[in-house]
């Protein structure tokens, strides 16, 4: 039975949403399985942390090249490439005899995830008719919001029950099903530009630029800004990104077209969303530190704080998209940004005596704001772009978003680390260190609210 054009779009979108969700899940699931991996391979925590750091680096480096892949290959083949990397990476990891082999498998999975992120957003904006883009982007937001939040919970449950390798068996099974679905249901089509050329110099600049910044921010959380392993990659990263942007404006066939910034909508959305990701991604690390380190709670209690917001995200993400298509993005994003800001500001006043239910309530309000913002703000910003540079916008934003999320996390961890040392000397209350970190998140959330009130129309 042949599918209609609309049916093929829905099937393609569903497969890519699930693939992207799997990639996002894989990024965070390892956080709660590191202990088991470190014990099996006899590595310490600083070495084990590379399983998450390398994933982030490989993903950030891959994303800018997706524009070229989308020109040279058909969308069907791009999806197969991502799923193939997932499958090979999963097999490598489930059979990994050494820690180094496990890291290699993680790199393959990260490259696959880096391909799916911009492809998903591009499909939502180019394959759906006008008036449904917000809804599509809201559903896509599940992959970007719900999946990474549920990752640590799934990882913890699996590692305690069947060991860390059990996740990769499950991962492989899901990927095989997605490959079969893609083979049977995604229509064949020609590549948009078979003669597209790969701009190697631009890719090198972007790899060194985004890779340098991501490495610097990741190291900053544990080494401090004075370390050469922080400021050297940061300086190299910033310089290379300056060269990258300048080159894209100068050459005839850029890796990523900087025409994306000619749209005022995209510029506004770009600023607001980077503040959003810097604000909320760090919280996924800071809240467990607060619950376990300051309040003396368990890992389970730390996980409970995220559960209501994570469950509600499945409903809030698509609902916000539907509403933005029907009543416009402005009222939806203002209400969502207000929820984000109220929740974030409230959390800045928590101390060791704050009950767990109150912390959970604040995080739920905050999480609802995040879920309701991602899709509508993204679709509104990209709606002002020409169709031919949608993938450029998706790819560049996905790479910058990773860097901003890492920067926000690093700053919050640095604040807690430095102020905790002062608190241990008796100069201040220990709770102030966490309040300051939550306060940084609140300031970034307030910036999002100000931008959407002032600029989103």
C-alpha positions in Angstrom: 0.0 0.0 0.0 1.5 3.3 -1.1 1.4 6.3 1.3 0.1 9.7 0.4 2.5 12.7 0.3 1.2 13.7 3.7 1.5 10.2 5.0 5.1 10.0 3.8 5.9 13.3 5.6 4.4 12.0 8.8 6.3 8.7 8.7 9.6 10.4 7.9 9.1 12.9 10.7 8.1 10.2 13.2 11.2 8.1 12.4 13.6 11.1 12.7 11.9 12.3 15.9 12.5 8.9 17.5 16.1 8.8 16.2 16.8 12.3 17.5 15.2 11.3 20.9 17.4 8.2 21.0 20.4 10.4 20.4 19.5 12.9 23.1 18.7 10.0 25.5 22.1 8.5 24.9 23.8 11.8 25.6 22.5 11.8 29.2 21.9 8.2 30.1 25.6 7.6 30.7 25.5 10.1 33.6 24.0 7.6 36.0 25.9 4.6 34.6 29.4 6.0 35.0 30.0 4.3 38.3 29.3 0.9 36.8 31.6 1.6 33.8 34.4 2.9 36.0 34.2 -0.2 38.2 34.3 -2.6 35.3 37.2 -1.0 33.5 39.1 0.2 36.5 39.2 3.9 35.6 38.7 6.8 37.9 35.9 9.4 37.7 38.0 12.0 35.8 38.7 9.4 33.1 35.2 8.0 33.1 33.8 11.5 32.6 35.2 11.5 29.0 32.3 9.2 28.0 30.0 12.3 28.4 32.6 14.9 27.3 33.6 13.1 24.1 29.9 12.7 23.2 29.3 16.4 23.5 32.4 17.3 21.6 31.8 14.9 18.7 28.1 16.0 18.4 29.1 19.7 18.4 31.8 19.1 15.7 29.5 17.1 13.5 26.5 19.4 13.3 28.0 22.1 11.0 28.7 19.4 8.3 25.1 18.3 8.1 24.3 21.1 5.6 26.7 19.6 3.1 25.4 16.0 3.8 21.8 17.2 3.1 22.9 18.6 -0.2 25.0 15.7 -1.4 22.7 12.9 -0.1 19.0 12.3 -0.3 17.1 12.8 3.0 16.5 9.0 3.1 20.2 8.3 2.9 21.0 11.0 5.5 18.6 9.2 7.9 20.2 5.8 7.0 23.7 7.3 7.7 22.6 8.5 11.1 20.9 5.2 12.0 23.9 3.2 10.7 26.3 5.2 12.9 23.9 4.5 15.9 23.9 0.8 15.1 27.6 0.4 14.7 28.3 2.6 17.8 25.8 0.5 19.8 27.4 -2.8 18.8 30.9 -1.5 19.5 29.8 -0.3 23.0 27.9 -3.4 24.0 30.9 -5.6 23.1 33.6 -3.1 24.3 36.5 -5.0 25.9 38.3 -1.8 27.0 37.4 1.7 28.0 39.0 3.1 24.9 36.7 1.0 22.6 33.7 2.1 24.6 34.7 5.8 24.0 35.0 5.1 20.2 31.5 3.7 20.2 30.2 6.8 21.9 31.9 9.0 19.3 30.0 7.1 16.5 26.7 7.5 18.3 27.4 11.2 18.8 28.0 11.7 15.1 24.7 10.0 14.4 23.0 12.3 16.9 24.7 15.3 15.4 23.1 14.5 12.1 19.6 14.0 13.4 19.3 17.3 15.3 19.3 19.8 12.3 17.5 17.3 10.0 14.6 17.1 12.5 14.1 20.9 12.6 14.5 21.2 8.9 11.8 18.7 8.3 9.5 20.4 10.7 9.9 23.7 8.9 10.1 22.6 5.2 8.0 19.4 4.9 4.9 20.6 6.8 2.5 23.2 5.4 2.5 26.7 6.8 0.3 26.8 9.9 1.5 23.4 11.1 5.2 24.2 11.6 4.6 25.2 15.3 2.9 21.9 16.0 5.6 19.9 14.2 8.4 21.8 16.1 6.5 21.3 19.4 6.5 17.5 18.8 10.2 17.8 17.8 10.8 19.5 21.2 10.0 16.2 22.9 13.2 14.8 21.4 15.2 17.8 22.6 13.6 18.2 26.1 11.9 15.0 27.3 14.5 12.5 26.1 17.6 14.0 27.8 15.7 14.5 31.1 14.5 10.9 31.3 18.0 9.6 30.4 19.6 9.5 33.9 16.5 7.8 35.3 16.5 5.1 32.6 20.3 4.6 33.0 20.0 4.3 36.8 17.3 1.7 36.6 19.1 -0.4 34.0 22.6 -0.3 35.6 21.1 -1.3 39.0 19.1 -4.2 37.4 21.1 -5.7 34.5 24.3 -3.6 34.3 25.3 -0.8 32.0 25.6 -3.0 28.9 21.9 -3.7 29.0 21.2 -0.1 27.8 23.2 -0.7 24.6 21.3 -4.0 23.9 18.1 -2.0 24.2 19.6 0.8 22.1 20.5 -1.7 19.3 17.1 -3.3 19.3 15.4 0.1 18.9 17.8 1.2 16.1 17.2 -2.0 14.2 13.5 -1.4 14.3 14.0 2.2 13.1 16.2 1.0 10.2 13.6 -1.4 9.1 10.9 1.3 9.3 13.1 3.7 7.3 13.8 1.0 4.7 10.1 0.2 4.2 8.4 3.5 4.7 10.7 6.4 3.7 10.3 7.3 0.0 13.3 7.4 -2.3 14.2 10.7 -3.7 17.1 12.4 -5.5 19.9 14.3 -3.7 19.3 18.1 -4.0 22.9 18.9 -5.2 25.0 15.9 -6.2 27.8 18.2 -7.2 27.9 20.0 -3.8 31.5 20.5 -2.7 32.7 20.0 0.9 34.4 23.2 2.2 37.2 21.5 4.2 38.8 24.7 5.5 35.5 25.9 6.9 34.8 22.6 8.5 38.3 22.7 10.1 37.5 26.2 11.5 34.2 25.0 12.9 35.6 21.8 14.4 38.4 23.7 16.1 36.0 26.5 17.1 33.1 24.6 18.5 35.3 21.8 19.8 37.6 24.2 21.5 34.8 26.0 23.3 33.1 22.8 24.3 36.3 21.4 25.7 37.1 24.6 27.5 33.7 24.8 29.1 33.8 21.2 30.1 37.2 21.5 31.7 36.3 24.7 33.4 33.8 23.0 35.7 36.5 20.8 37.2 39.8 22.7 36.6 38.9 26.3 37.0 39.4 29.2 34.5 43.1 29.7 35.4 44.0 26.3 33.9 45.7 26.3 30.5 43.4 23.4 29.6 40.6 25.9 29.9 41.8 29.2 28.5 44.0 27.8 25.7 41.1 25.9 23.9 38.8 28.8 24.7 41.1 31.3 22.9 41.6 28.9 20.0 37.9 28.2 19.8 36.9 31.9 19.7 39.6 32.7 17.1 38.6 29.8 14.9 34.9 30.8 15.0 35.7 34.3 14.1 37.7 33.0 11.1 34.8 30.6 10.3 32.1 33.3 10.2 34.4 35.6 8.2 35.1 32.9 5.6 31.4 32.0 5.2 30.7 35.6 4.2 33.6 35.6 1.7 33.4 32.3 -0.2 30.9 31.3 -2.9 29.9 28.0 -1.4 29.9 28.4 2.4 29.6 25.4 4.7 26.9 27.3 6.6 25.3 30.4 5.0 25.5 33.5 7.2 22.4 34.8 5.4 20.5 33.3 8.3 21.3 36.3 10.4 19.7 38.7 7.8 16.4 37.6 9.4 15.6 39.7 12.5 13.3 36.9 13.7 16.1 34.4 13.6 18.4 36.7 15.4 15.9 37.3 18.2 15.1 33.6 18.5 18.8 32.7 18.4 19.6 35.0 21.3 16.6 33.9 23.4 17.1 30.2 22.8 20.8 30.3 23.7 20.0 32.0 27.0 17.3 29.4 27.5 19.6 26.4 27.0 22.4 28.0 29.1 19.7 28.5 31.8 18.1 25.0 31.9 20.8 22.5 30.9 23.0 23.3 33.9 20.0 22.7 36.2 20.0 19.0 35.3 23.4 18.8 37.0 23.0 21.4 39.8 19.7 20.0 41.2 21.2 16.5 41.9 24.2 18.2 43.6 21.9 20.3 45.7 19.6 17.5 46.8 22.4 15.1 47.6 25.2 17.4 48.6 23.4 20.1 50.5 20.1 18.4 51.6 21.6 15.0 52.2 19.0 13.3 49.9 19.5 10.2 47.8 20.0 9.8 44.1 16.5 8.5 43.8 15.1 11.7 45.5 17.2 13.8 43.1 15.6 11.9 40.2 12.1 12.4 41.6 12.5 16.2 41.3 12.6 15.9 37.5 9.8 13.3 37.0 6.7 15.5 37.0 8.2 18.1 34.5 9.6 15.3 32.4 6.2 13.6 32.1 4.4 16.8 31.5 6.8 17.7 28.7 5.2 15.0 26.5 1.9 17.0 26.6 3.2 20.5 26.9 5.6 20.4 24.0 3.1 19.5 21.3 0.3 21.6 23.0 2.4 24.7 22.9 3.1 24.1 19.2 -0.6 23.7 18.4 -1.4 26.9 20.3 1.3 28.9 18.6 -0.1 27.8 15.2 -3.6 28.9 16.2 -3.1 32.1 18.3 0.4 33.1 17.3 3.7 32.6 19.0 3.7 35.7 21.1 1.2 34.8 23.8 2.5 31.3 24.1 6.2 32.2 24.5 5.4 35.0 27.0 3.4 32.7 29.2 6.1 30.0 28.9 8.9 32.5 29.6 7.0 33.7 32.7 6.7 30.2 34.0 10.4 29.6 33.3 11.3 32.8 35.2 9.0 32.2 38.2 10.3 28.7 38.6 13.9 29.7 38.2 13.7 32.7 40.5 11.9 30.6 43.2 14.7 28.0 43.1 17.3 30.7 43.8 15.8 31.0 47.4 16.1 27.3 48.2 18.2 26.2 51.1 18.9 22.9 53.0 15.5 23.2 54.8 13.4 23.4 51.6 11.2 20.3 51.5 11.6 18.0 48.5 8.0 18.5 47.4 8.6 22.3 47.1 11.8 21.8 45.1 9.9 19.4 42.8 7.1 21.9 42.4 9.5 24.7 41.5 11.3 22.5 39.0 8.0 21.4 37.5 6.9 25.0 36.9 10.3 25.8 35.4 10.3 22.6 33.3 6.8 23.5 31.9 8.2 26.8 30.8 11.1 25.2 29.0 8.9 22.7 27.2 6.4 25.4 26.1 9.2 27.6 24.8 11.4 25.4 22.7 9.0 24.6 19.8 7.2 27.9 19.4 10.3 30.0 19.7 12.2 27.9 17.3 9.4 27.8 14.6 8.8 31.5 15.0 12.4 32.3 14.5 12.9 30.1 11.5 9.7 31.1 9.8 11.4 34.2 8.5 14.1 32.3 6.6 14.1 31.2 3.0 13.5 27.5 2.6 17.0 26.9 1.0 18.9 27.9 4.2 16.7 26.2 6.8 19.2 23.5 7.2 22.0 26.1 7.6 20.0 27.7 10.4 19.2 24.4 12.1 22.8 23.2 12.0 24.4 26.5 13.2 22.0 26.9 16.0 22.3 23.3 17.2 26.1 23.7 17.4 26.0 27.1 19.2 23.3 25.7 21.6 25.6 22.9 22.7 28.3 25.5 23.5 25.9 27.7 25.4 24.4 24.8 27.4 28.0 23.8 28.3 28.9 27.3 29.3 25.9 27.8 31.5 26.7 24.5 33.3 30.3 25.3 33.7 29.6 28.7 35.3 27.1 27.2 37.7 29.5 24.5 38.8 32.4 27.0 39.2 30.2 29.2 41.4 29.3 26.3 43.6 32.9 25.0 43.8 34.4 28.4 44.7 31.7 29.5 47.1 31.6 26.1 48.8 35.3 26.5 49.6 34.6 29.9 51.2 31.6 28.4 53.1 33.8 25.6 54.5 36.0 28.2 56.1 32.9 29.6 58.0 32.7 32.8 56.0 29.3 32.1 54.7 26.4 29.6 54.7 26.9 26.6 52.4 23.4 27.1 50.9 24.5 30.4 49.5 26.7 28.6 47.0 23.8 26.8 45.5 21.5 29.8 45.7 24.1 31.8 43.6 24.2 29.0 41.0 20.4 28.9 40.8 20.5 32.7 40.7 22.6 32.6 37.5 20.0 30.3 35.9 17.3 32.8 37.0 19.1 35.7 35.4 19.3 33.9 32.1 15.6 32.9 32.4 14.7 36.6 33.0 16.7 37.5 29.9 14.6 35.2 27.9 11.4 36.8 29.3 12.6 40.3 28.5 13.6 39.3 24.9 10.3 37.6 24.1 8.2 40.4 25.6 10.1 43.1 23.7 10.8 41.4 20.4 8.5 38.5 19.6 5.5 39.7 17.6 
